[in-house]
């Protein structure tokens, strides 16, 4: 899979690095609550659910 070069910058790198350091579900809730509105997080979760159901989705994640 090729990554869109428009995504790559120091801010996105920093965000991804912070996400990778999260220690569990509770930390994720705290992190994303600080970062997003409830509606933004719900929309992101919905987009993730759609992506997971796509035949082209190939990332390893927890079971549905």
C-alpha positions as CSV (number, residue, x, y, z in Angstrom):
1,X,0.0,0.0,0.0
2,X,1.3,3.4,-0.9
3,X,1.0,6.3,1.5
4,X,-0.3,9.6,0.1
5,X,2.7,12.0,0.5
6,X,0.3,14.8,1.3
7,X,-0.3,13.2,4.7
8,X,3.4,13.1,5.7
9,X,4.5,16.0,7.8
10,X,5.9,16.5,11.3
11,X,2.5,17.1,12.9
12,X,1.0,13.8,11.5
13,X,4.2,11.9,12.6
14,X,3.9,13.4,16.1
15,X,0.2,12.4,16.3
16,X,1.0,8.8,15.2
17,X,3.9,8.5,17.6
18,X,1.6,9.6,20.4
19,X,-1.0,7.1,19.5
20,X,1.5,4.3,19.4
21,X,2.5,5.2,23.0
22,X,-1.0,4.8,24.4
23,X,-1.0,2.1,27.0
24,X,-4.6,0.8,26.9
25,X,-8.2,1.5,26.1
26,X,-8.6,4.0,29.0
27,X,-5.6,6.0,27.8
28,X,-7.1,6.0,24.3
29,X,-10.4,7.4,25.7
30,X,-8.5,10.1,27.5
31,X,-6.3,11.0,24.6
32,X,-9.0,11.2,22.0
33,X,-11.4,13.0,24.4
34,X,-8.7,15.7,24.6
35,X,-8.1,15.7,20.9
36,X,-11.6,15.4,19.4
37,X,-15.2,16.3,20.0
38,X,-17.6,13.5,20.7
39,X,-19.0,13.8,17.2
40,X,-15.6,13.8,15.6
41,X,-14.6,10.6,17.4
42,X,-17.9,8.9,16.6
43,X,-17.4,9.8,13.0
44,X,-13.9,8.4,13.0
45,X,-15.0,5.2,14.6
46,X,-17.8,4.8,12.0
47,X,-15.3,5.4,9.2
48,X,-13.0,2.7,10.8
49,X,-15.9,0.3,10.9
50,X,-16.6,0.8,7.3
51,X,-12.9,0.4,6.4
52,X,-12.7,-2.8,8.3
53,X,-15.6,-4.3,6.3
54,X,-13.9,-3.5,3.0
55,X,-12.4,-6.4,1.1
56,X,-9.3,-4.3,0.6
57,X,-8.7,-3.8,4.3
58,X,-5.5,-5.5,5.2
59,X,-4.4,-4.3,8.6
60,X,-4.2,-6.5,11.6
61,X,-6.7,-5.4,14.3
62,X,-8.6,-7.0,17.1
63,X,-11.6,-9.2,16.1
64,X,-14.8,-7.3,15.3
